[in-house]
Amino acid sequence: MVLPSVLIIGGVCGSGKSTIGKELAEKIGYTFVDADDFHTEESKAKMGRGEALSDVDRMPWLEKVSEIWANGEKAERFVIACSALKRKYRSFLLDRKQSNDKNKVIIMLLVPEEILRKRTAERSDHFAKSNLIPSQLDDLELAPENGEEFDVLTIDGTRKKDEIVAEIINKTENYSFIDTGSN
């Protein structure tokens, strides 16, 4: 099985990024990293109040996230849970110039708002609560189905964990990366 070096699990709060990311990393023997651990305390407090982070808030965080694989050993492989809501954030994360020659794919987990609300209401150990969902859904930019956004896949995040993990492996195994010239 040949998989990309870095699999980024994206989506809004409550979509299952961390849950699926941990399960996937364990299944394929990759290192799991939760990008939430790299947010500043100020950003966590802001999101805890239901306030959206601005691009100014997010860019230093995305830089820290991209350093994970840029500074990692060349052979090291990662599954990273990271919201990656906007196209420009995903483009930044996929930028080959800062990748230490690692192939990366972003998998966006798609979940309806009512399920996101149920999931976030059930968790007590996370700063992002259901009051953050509206702003995250507003920020979420999904690529049209015509292939405008390369190396970004979408998956139904409402199914069972093992089904989602199996689909991610199936869709990314022997993945053909597209060189758009901008990476």
CORNORRA-V888592 format. One line per field, one symbol per residue. burial: b if it has 16 or more other ideal C-beta (glycine too) atoms within 10 Angstrom, else e. A space follows every 50 residues. Layout:
burial = ???
This chain:
burial = eebbbbbbbbbbbbbbbbbbbbbbbeebebebbbbbebbeeebeebbeee eebeeebbeebbeebbebbeebeeeebbbbbbbbbeeebbbbbbebeebb ebbbbbbbbebeeeebbebbeeeeeebbbbebbebbeebbeeeeeeeebb bbbbbebeeeeeebbeebeeebeeeeeeeeeee
